[in-house]
């Protein structure tokens, strides 16, 4: 486990508690306690209000869209049921026990509260200890993006040659997305390698990150549709449906993915940077199509890819300017307003990247491929590709 990324998760946990989770959890225990002590008093409205406030806070919190790599760290340290959606599920289970008395609910909530408080204190101690050892938390500067690729061991059979091949594939994938957006930096650099598992992290510009997060979002959509179809297809088998019917369904499944890949590639290249030559766009569409197939097969075989970022901080919108303001004051106000609008637009864009880029956390564990994507096209290495630009050497 990468210490800097662990520290980042510990920071998130501390912020979640101090920003309202601890207070709202206590606020839920209080009306239940009153209801226990005064059984003739109708405290249901207060209970519902406290529960709604707590669950809304959890739903809008940072853990509701946690990227898969951080979610794995959270699970490893036992935090999956102490913050975020896991805590909400735990609360719902606790409060839905049939026949449970109000006194029993108070006892269960008090036990849960003590458990999460102990967890929070342990996280604070760990954060303090690592900080004393001069270990900084991992951060992504506002407006910048990072691609995380999580490779399960079974995907490369723990062999270095297979891992090197997988890294080479991702190098071509990322470079293709960079070129579509006109990014000057064409050599992919690595910002982190996590120990204990096959994970690596790459910086990516905002425009390229937008297209990659869109790809992740589409793959999630395709995979979810196929899982749903597969569920109903199995129901057909259980009902004794003819094999020809199943074959038709399988063909439809394959068409969903194949058509989706080609449409997405066309959509991405259609919006390619204007400085890209028209002749090069056709080659890029082929490259991007193969890249999308490779990412889709990677996910289908159990891998995970994410795009993370940090939205910029936004100050309050500038208020109305006085009627008798000077020209300089009006110009200054216009500049502040333009900056506010720019940051607001960037905040919305980065927030959407984060949401789509962390979407694969919703998929169940994949034990075997189900998307029927052949390997041949994915392994085609003959696609024309520009050589990475080299930075000019400094004269001595």
GIPEUR-V104777 format. One record per residue. PSI is psi as a letter, one per 40 degrees, with the letter a starting at -180 (999 if undefined). Layout:
BEGIN
psi = {PSI	PSI}
END
This chain:
BEGIN
psi = {h	h	d	d	d	d	d	d	d	d	d	d	d	d	d	d	d	d	e	e	d	d	d	d	d	d	d	d	d	d	d	d	d	d	d	d	d	g	d	e	h	h	e	d	d	d	d	d	d	d	d	d	d	d	d	d	d	d	d	e	i	d	e	d	f	h	i	d	d	d	d	d	d	d	d	d	e	f	e	d	e	e	i	a	d	d	d	d	d	d	d	d	d	d	e	e	h	h	e	h	i	d	d	d	d	d	d	d	d	d	d	d	d	d	d	d	d	d	d	d	d	d	d	d	d	d	d	d	d	d	d	d	e	f	h	i	i	h	i	h	i	h	e	i	i	h	h	h	h	h	h	i	d	d	d	e	f	f	h	d	d	d	d	d	d	d	d	d	d	d	d	d	d	d	d	d	d	d	d	d	e	e	h	d	h	e	h	h	i	h	e	i	h	h	i	e	i	g	h	i	h	h	i	i	i	d	d	d	d	d	d	d	d	d	d	d	d	d	d	d	d	d	d	d	d	d	d	d	d	d	d	d	d	d	d	d	d	d	e	f	i	i	d	d	d	d	d	d	d	d	d	d	d	d	d	d	d	d	d	d	d	d	d	d	d	d	d	d	d	d	e	i	h	d	e	h	i	d	d	d	d	d	d	d	d	d	d	d	d	d	d	d	d	d	d	d	d	d	d	d	e	e	i	h	i	i	h	i	i	h	i	i	h	h	i	i	h	h	i	i	i	i	d	f	i	i	d	d	d	d	d	d	d	d	d	d	d	d	d	d	d	d	d	d	d	d	d	d	d	d	d	d	d	d	d	d	e	e	d	e	e	e	i	i	h	h	d	i	i	e	e	f	h	i	d	d	d	d	e	h	e	e	h	h	h	i	i	i	h	h	h	h	i	h	i	999}
END
